Amino acid sequence: MRSDVAGGALLIGAAVLALVWANSPWADAYESLRSATFGPSKLHLHLSVETWAADGLLAVFFFIVGNELKQEFVHGELRDPRRALLPIVAALGGVVVPAGIFLVVNATAAGEEASGWGVPMATDIAFAVAVLAVVGRHLPVALRTFLLTLATVDDLCAVLVIAVAYTSHLSLPALGYAATGLLVFWWLQNGDDGAAVAVRRVVPGWLLFGVLAVGIWTAMHASGVHTTIAGVAMGMLMRTTPRAGQAVSPSHHVEHVLRPFSQVVALPVFALMAAGVALGGADGFWTSTITWGVVAGLVVGKIVGIFGASWLTARFTSAHLNPGLAWIDIAGVGVLGGVGFTVSLLIAELSYTDPAHLTDAKAAVLLASTTAAILAALVLGQRSRHYKAMAVRRREDAE
């Protein structure tokens, strides 16, 4: 249940099921399920099942991602700033280049077509990690860390773009409450003063941090900023070093507890609710500039931006690639970055009011993400076999 491979297989299976279901004779039942609402209205949390999956369950996955990155920054691969810089710059390249390609393709459009420039910017971290886990079992751990860092920075950029360019209402008071909650979260995690120690002794950790996490999530949701940011932020604030009397740090303990829920429940349910895109009505799909802007941005723009920014950074600065990786591995991750999916679909809904334009954008995201996943599987699958053969040769030499 904690395996990336098992979680990835469940995630991809749920996505395929959703896509088939949404385009089957039972599509109405699917739409009824994900549009059903529940939750407390007084807190403005009477949300649809689809929204709860994307904003609620996915925040758990992003918490684990943020937590893993914190461990890498403190104890692992990303301790060296010269290595940490590479995936961060790669993410920025993977955001700017696809958006630029989309704008070039839609430069002569007379209507709202060009407003979807943000659609090809996003890499879907959940699906990208799932594909990497399924096809790349023998790839170096450093490559997964590179992808996690890249995709997290990518998602942060996408959320900032949504907040600035696609959000009509941003609540600063709610954002302030969320920031205050995060400060308290950090203080209770890391504070050594008497007050922090006393609170931790009196209140059980699961209750203390559970209630605080729900409060931070609620404030972030009310602010208009996507709630996955709250998950990443709390994960990055976890303490990764055990104190006296602790067998493991809170960071490792919480990851051990939450990872099965994330792999078996949160990600598959999220995929089931997010992947059901109805493909009917895309009559002008192949001639639409929106289609080719999204496809070119995700399939071509991502690898050009990610690989190009990485190589240029390593070439002209002190940043360098992990010696256990090769540039073809980074090219594979660049192709995998073209799996846009969830955030891309969200930006598409915010970009277009014309139903035909929205259908073209959503169908293009599906086509581009599927193409990128297949191409990445070919490249990374070959690299996985290469690393497996290397490991076998090392074992034979040792014997």
C-alpha positions in Angstrom: 0.0 0.0 0.0 3.0 2.3 0.4 4.5 1.4 -3.0 4.6 4.0 -5.7 4.1 1.3 -8.3 0.9 0.0 -6.7 -0.4 3.6 -6.2 0.5 4.5 -9.7 -1.3 1.5 -11.2 -4.4 2.3 -9.1 -4.2 6.0 -10.2 -3.9 5.2 -13.9 -6.6 2.5 -13.7 -9.0 4.9 -12.1 -8.3 7.6 -14.7 -9.0 5.1 -17.5 -12.2 4.0 -15.8 -13.4 7.6 -15.4 -12.7 8.4 -19.1 -14.6 5.4 -20.3 -17.4 6.0 -17.9 -17.8 9.7 -18.9 -18.2 8.7 -22.6 -20.4 5.7 -22.0 -24.3 5.4 -22.0 -24.0 5.7 -18.2 -22.3 9.2 -18.4 -25.3 10.8 -16.6 -24.7 8.6 -13.6 -21.0 9.7 -13.5 -21.9 13.4 -13.7 -24.5 13.0 -11.0 -21.9 11.3 -8.7 -19.2 13.9 -9.1 -21.6 16.9 -9.0 -23.3 15.6 -5.8 -22.6 18.1 -2.9 -22.1 17.8 0.8 -20.4 19.7 3.6 -21.1 22.5 6.0 -22.7 25.5 4.2 -21.9 27.9 7.0 -18.2 27.5 6.4 -18.8 27.7 2.6 -17.7 24.1 2.3 -20.8 22.7 0.8 -18.8 21.3 -2.2 -19.2 18.8 -4.9 -17.6 15.4 -4.7 -15.3 16.4 -7.5 -14.2 19.5 -5.6 -13.6 17.6 -2.4 -11.4 15.1 -4.3 -9.4 17.8 -6.0 -9.1 20.2 -3.1 -9.3 17.9 -0.1 -7.9 14.5 -1.0 -5.2 15.8 -3.3 -4.0 18.1 -0.5 -3.0 14.9 1.5 -0.9 13.8 -1.5 0.7 17.3 -1.7 1.5 17.2 2.0 3.4 14.0 1.5 5.2 15.5 -1.5 6.2 18.6 0.5 7.3 16.4 3.4 9.5 14.3 1.1 11.1 17.4 -0.4 11.8 18.7 3.1 13.6 15.4 3.9 15.6 15.8 0.7 16.5 19.4 1.4 17.7 18.6 5.0 19.2 15.2 4.7 19.2 14.0 1.1 19.9 14.8 -2.5 18.9 18.5 -2.4 21.2 19.5 0.5 23.6 20.7 -2.2 22.3 24.0 -3.5 24.0 23.3 -6.8 21.8 20.2 -7.3 18.7 21.8 -5.9 19.0 24.7 -8.3 18.8 22.5 -11.4 15.2 21.1 -11.0 13.9 24.6 -9.8 15.3 26.3 -13.0 14.0 23.4 -15.1 10.5 23.9 -13.7 10.6 27.6 -14.6 11.7 26.7 -18.1 8.9 24.2 -18.3 6.4 26.9 -17.4 7.6 29.7 -19.6 8.3 27.9 -22.9 4.9 26.0 -23.2 3.0 29.3 -22.5 5.1 31.0 -25.1 4.5 28.3 -27.7 0.7 28.5 -27.1 0.7 32.3 -27.5 2.6 32.0 -30.8 0.2 29.4 -32.2 -2.8 31.5 -31.2 -1.2 34.9 -32.1 -3.6 35.5 -35.0 -6.8 34.3 -33.2 -9.4 37.0 -33.1 -11.5 35.7 -30.1 -10.8 34.3 -26.6 -8.5 31.5 -27.9 -5.3 33.1 -26.6 -6.7 33.4 -23.1 -5.8 29.7 -22.5 -2.0 30.4 -22.4 -1.8 29.0 -18.9 -3.3 25.6 -19.9 0.0 23.9 -21.1 2.0 25.4 -18.2 1.2 22.7 -15.6 2.7 19.3 -15.0 0.3 16.9 -13.1 2.6 15.7 -10.3 0.3 12.8 -9.3 0.1 11.3 -12.8 3.8 12.0 -13.6 5.0 10.3 -10.5 2.6 7.4 -11.2 4.0 6.9 -14.7 7.5 7.1 -13.4 6.8 4.5 -10.8 5.2 2.1 -13.2 7.7 2.2 -16.0 10.9 3.2 -14.1 11.3 0.7 -11.2 15.1 0.6 -11.6 15.7 4.3 -12.2 17.9 6.1 -9.6 16.1 7.6 -6.7 17.7 10.9 -7.6 15.6 11.1 -10.7 12.4 10.8 -8.7 13.6 13.6 -6.4 14.3 15.7 -9.5 10.8 15.1 -10.8 9.2 15.8 -7.4 11.1 19.1 -7.0 10.4 20.1 -10.6 6.7 19.3 -10.5 6.2 21.0 -7.1 7.7 24.2 -8.3 5.7 23.9 -11.5 2.5 23.5 -9.5 3.4 26.5 -7.3 3.9 28.6 -10.5 0.6 27.3 -11.9 -1.3 28.2 -8.7 0.3 31.7 -8.7 -0.8 32.2 -12.3 -4.4 31.1 -11.4 -4.4 33.5 -8.5 -3.1 36.4 -10.5 -4.5 35.9 -14.0 -7.6 33.6 -13.6 -9.0 34.4 -10.1 -11.6 37.1 -9.9 -11.7 37.1 -6.1 -8.7 36.7 -3.7 -9.5 37.1 0.0 -6.5 38.6 1.7 -7.9 38.2 5.3 -8.4 34.4 4.7 -4.9 34.2 3.2 -3.6 36.0 6.3 -5.4 33.4 8.5 -3.8 30.6 6.6 -0.4 32.2 6.9 -0.9 32.6 10.6 -1.9 29.0 10.9 1.2 27.9 9.1 3.4 29.9 11.5 1.7 28.3 14.5 2.2 24.9 12.8 5.9 25.6 12.4 6.2 26.8 16.0 4.5 23.7 17.4 6.7 21.5 15.2 10.0 23.1 15.9 9.7 25.3 18.9 11.9 24.5 22.0 10.5 27.2 24.3 8.4 26.3 27.3 5.0 27.1 25.8 5.5 24.9 22.7 6.8 22.0 24.7 3.9 22.4 27.2 1.3 22.3 24.4 2.9 19.3 22.8 2.8 17.5 26.1 -0.8 18.3 27.0 -2.5 17.7 23.6 -2.0 14.5 21.6 -0.1 15.2 18.4 -2.7 13.7 16.1 -5.4 16.0 17.6 -3.2 19.1 17.8 -1.9 19.0 14.3 -5.0 17.5 12.8 -7.2 20.3 13.9 -4.7 22.9 12.9 -4.2 21.3 9.5 -8.0 21.4 8.9 -8.1 25.1 9.9 -5.2 26.0 7.6 -6.8 24.1 4.7 -10.2 25.8 5.3 -8.6 29.3 5.4 -6.6 28.6 2.2 -9.8 27.4 0.5 -11.6 30.5 1.5 -8.8 32.7 0.2 -9.2 31.6 -3.4 -5.8 30.0 -3.6 -5.7 26.3 -4.4 -5.7 24.3 -1.3 -2.9 22.0 -2.4 -0.5 24.9 -1.6 -1.5 24.4 2.1 -0.6 20.7 1.8 2.9 21.5 0.3 3.5 24.2 2.9 2.7 22.0 5.9 4.8 19.2 4.5 7.7 21.5 4.1 7.4 22.7 7.7 7.6 19.2 9.2 10.5 18.5 11.6 12.8 15.9 10.0 15.1 15.3 13.0 14.0 13.2 16.0 14.3 14.7 19.5 15.6 12.8 22.5 13.3 9.9 23.2 11.8 9.8 19.7 12.6 6.7 17.5 11.8 8.7 14.3 11.1 12.3 13.4 7.5 13.5 13.1 8.2 13.9 9.4 8.9 10.2 8.9 6.2 9.0 11.3 3.4 11.0 9.6 4.6 9.9 6.1 4.5 6.3 7.3 0.9 6.7 8.5 -0.5 8.8 5.6 1.1 7.2 2.6 -1.2 4.2 2.4 -4.2 6.5 2.5 -2.8 8.7 -0.2 -1.9 5.8 -2.5 -5.0 3.7 -2.1 -7.7 6.3 -1.4 -6.8 9.9 -2.2 -5.1 9.5 -5.6 -7.4 6.9 -7.1 -10.6 8.8 -6.0 -9.1 12.0 -7.3 -8.4 10.4 -10.6 -11.8 8.9 -10.9 -13.4 12.3 -10.3 -11.0 14.4 -12.4 -10.4 12.3 -15.5 -13.9 11.9 -16.8 -13.8 14.3 -19.7 -16.7 14.0 -22.2 -15.2 14.1 -25.7 -18.5 14.7 -27.6 -18.9 18.0 -29.4 -15.2 18.4 -30.4 -16.1 18.7 -34.1 -13.5 21.3 -35.0 -10.9 19.8 -32.8 -8.2 19.1 -35.4 -8.4 22.5 -36.9 -8.5 24.5 -33.7 -5.5 26.7 -32.8 -6.4 25.9 -29.1 -5.8 22.2 -29.8 -2.4 22.7 -31.4 -1.3 25.3 -28.9 -2.0 23.0 -26.0 -0.5 19.9 -27.7 2.6 21.7 -28.9 3.0 23.4 -25.5 2.8 20.2 -23.5 4.5 17.7 -25.8 7.2 20.0 -27.3 7.3 23.0 -25.0 7.8 21.0 -21.8 10.8 19.0 -22.9 12.4 22.0 -24.6 11.8 24.1 -21.5 12.8 21.6 -18.9 15.8 20.0 -20.7 17.0 23.4 -22.2 16.8 25.2 -18.8 18.6 22.4 -17.0 21.4 22.1 -19.6 22.0 25.8 -19.8 22.0 26.2 -16.0 24.6 23.4 -15.7 26.6 24.8 -18.6 26.9 28.4 -17.4 26.6 28.2 -13.6 28.0 26.1 -10.8 24.9 24.0 -10.7 25.5 20.4 -11.8 23.6 17.2 -12.5 23.7 14.3 -10.0 26.6 12.1 -11.1 24.3 9.1 -11.0 22.1 10.6 -13.7 22.6 11.2 -17.4 21.2 13.9 -19.6 18.9 11.4 -21.4 17.3 10.8 -18.0 16.5 14.5 -17.7 15.1 14.5 -21.3 12.8 11.6 -20.2 11.6 13.7 -17.3 11.1 16.6 -19.7 8.8 14.5 -21.8 7.0 13.3 -18.7 6.4 16.9 -17.7 4.0 17.1 -20.6 1.4 15.1 -18.6 -0.6 18.2 -17.7 -4.0 16.9 -16.9 -5.7 18.1 -13.7 -4.3 21.6 -13.3 -4.4 22.1 -17.1 -8.1 21.1 -17.1 -8.8 23.5 -14.2 -7.1 26.4 -16.1 -9.0 25.5 -19.2 -12.3 25.8 -17.3 -11.2 29.2 -16.0 -10.0 30.4 -19.5 -12.9 29.7 -21.8 -16.6 30.7 -21.7 -17.3 29.3 -25.2 -18.3 25.6 -24.8 -16.6 24.7 -28.1 -13.3 26.3 -27.0 -13.5 24.6 -23.7 -14.1 21.2 -25.3 -11.2 21.7 -27.6 -8.9 22.6 -24.7 -9.9 19.7 -22.6 -9.7 17.2 -25.4 -6.2 18.6 -26.3 -5.0 18.2 -22.7 -6.1 14.6 -22.8 -4.4 14.0 -26.2 -1.2 15.8 -25.1 -1.0 14.1 -21.7 -1.5 10.6 -23.2 1.1 11.3 -25.9 3.6 12.6 -23.4 3.0 9.6 -21.0 3.6 7.1 -23.8 6.7 8.8 -25.1 8.1 9.2 -21.5 7.3 5.5 -20.9 9.4 4.5 -23.9 12.3 6.7 -22.9 12.3 6.0 -19.2 11.5 2.4 -19.7 14.6 2.0 -21.8 16.6 3.9 -19.2 15.2 1.7 -16.4 16.4 -1.5 -18.3 19.8 0.2 -18.7 20.1 0.8 -15.0 18.9 -2.7 -14.2 21.6 -4.2 -16.5 24.2 -2.0 -14.8 23.1 -3.3 -11.4 23.3 -6.9 -12.6 26.8 -6.4 -13.9 27.9 -4.8 -10.6 26.6 -7.8 -8.7 28.3 -10.2 -11.1 31.6 -8.3 -10.7 31.3 -8.4 -7.0 30.8 -12.1 -7.0 
